[in-house]
Amino acid sequence: MSLKLHLKPHEKIIIGGAVMQCGNRPIEFTVENNVPILRQKDIMTEAGATSPARRVYFVLQLMYIDSGANDSNYHEVFRELEREITAAVPSSQRFFDEISGEVAAGRFYQALKTAQALMAYENQLLAHVGDTSPPLLPAGN
């Protein structure tokens, strides 16, 4: 199944491990085979992996782009991050259960989407760190 892509001027994209950048004009092209593709908005640099959930996303991105190269190293790092995060935030286990299922099935792009949900969850938790204000309604109401 082919995939039609439209790139904005200067937009970056990774196709099969190659980083490409659009020139000064928008372009449209079609990818005719099954190959890992990440648009600029979904690409995370190593420097951007600044939190535990973002590091999970970065490792999954490497798994997706490398298509199996260094696979055991990535899986080892992923499992270590899972252990650390779920020990600190047990409620995050549901995200790891879903991600692990997607990775086991070789659906790395879907795993990345779940990792994005994990990052949003992390942001929600961090937004309430240090929040000592009392609840609006007392418990039991």
C-alpha positions in Angstrom: 0.0 0.0 0.0 1.5 3.3 -1.0 1.6 6.4 1.3 1.3 9.9 -0.1 3.3 12.5 1.8 3.1 16.3 1.6 6.1 18.2 3.1 6.2 21.8 4.0 9.2 23.9 3.1 12.2 22.9 5.2 10.3 20.1 6.9 12.4 17.1 8.0 11.4 13.5 7.6 13.1 10.2 8.3 12.5 7.5 5.8 14.1 4.1 6.4 16.8 5.6 8.6 17.7 8.5 6.2 17.1 12.0 7.4 15.8 14.2 4.6 14.8 17.8 4.5 12.4 19.5 2.1 13.8 22.5 0.1 12.3 25.9 -0.2 9.0 24.7 -1.7 6.4 22.2 -0.5 6.6 18.8 -2.2 4.4 15.8 -2.5 5.6 12.3 -3.1 4.5 8.7 -2.6 6.3 5.9 -0.8 5.5 2.7 -2.5 7.0 0.1 -0.1 6.7 -0.6 3.7 9.5 1.4 5.4 9.8 3.3 8.7 8.7 6.9 8.3 8.7 9.7 10.9 7.7 13.2 10.2 9.4 16.2 11.8 6.7 16.6 14.4 7.3 13.0 15.6 11.1 13.0 15.5 12.8 13.3 18.9 16.5 14.1 19.2 18.7 12.5 21.9 19.0 16.0 23.4 15.2 16.3 23.5 14.9 13.1 25.6 14.9 15.1 28.8 12.5 13.1 31.0 11.9 9.4 31.7 8.9 9.1 29.4 10.7 11.0 26.6 13.6 8.6 26.9 11.1 5.7 26.4 9.9 7.5 23.3 13.5 8.0 22.0 14.4 4.3 22.5 11.2 3.2 20.7 12.0 5.6 17.9 15.4 4.0 17.5 13.8 0.6 17.5 11.4 1.8 14.8 14.0 3.5 12.6 16.7 0.8 12.9 14.2 -2.0 12.0 15.9 -4.5 14.2 19.6 -3.4 14.2 20.9 -3.3 17.8 17.5 -4.6 18.8 18.6 -6.4 22.0 20.3 -3.2 23.2 17.2 -1.1 22.7 15.0 -3.7 24.4 17.4 -3.8 27.3 17.3 0.0 27.7 13.5 -0.1 27.3 13.0 -2.7 30.1 15.3 -0.8 32.4 13.3 2.4 31.8 10.1 0.5 32.4 11.4 -0.9 35.7 12.5 2.5 36.9 9.3 4.4 35.8 6.8 1.8 37.1 8.7 1.6 40.4 8.3 5.4 40.8 4.8 5.6 39.2 3.0 2.3 39.3 0.0 3.8 37.5 2.2 4.1 34.4 2.2 0.3 34.0 -0.8 0.3 31.7 1.2 2.3 29.1 4.1 -0.1 29.3 1.7 -3.1 29.0 0.3 -1.6 25.7 3.8 -0.6 24.4 5.2 -4.0 25.2 2.4 -5.7 23.2 3.0 -3.4 20.2 6.7 -4.0 20.3 6.3 -7.7 20.6 4.0 -7.6 17.5 6.6 -5.4 15.6 4.2 -2.4 15.5 6.7 0.2 16.6 4.8 3.1 15.1 1.8 2.3 17.3 4.2 1.9 20.3 5.4 5.4 19.6 1.9 6.7 19.7 1.4 5.0 23.1 4.7 6.5 24.3 3.3 9.9 23.3 0.3 9.2 25.6 2.8 8.2 28.3 4.6 11.6 27.9 1.3 13.4 28.2 0.5 11.4 31.4 4.0 12.4 32.7 3.3 16.0 32.0 0.0 15.8 33.9 1.7 14.3 36.9 4.5 16.8 36.8 2.0 19.7 36.6 0.7 18.6 40.1 4.0 18.1 41.8 4.2 20.4 44.8 0.5 21.2 44.5 -0.5 21.5 48.2 -3.8 23.2 47.7 -6.7 21.4 49.3 -9.2 19.7 47.0 -12.1 21.9 45.9 -14.6 19.4 47.4 -13.9 17.5 50.6 -13.6 13.7 50.2 -16.9 11.9 50.3 -18.9 14.7 48.5 
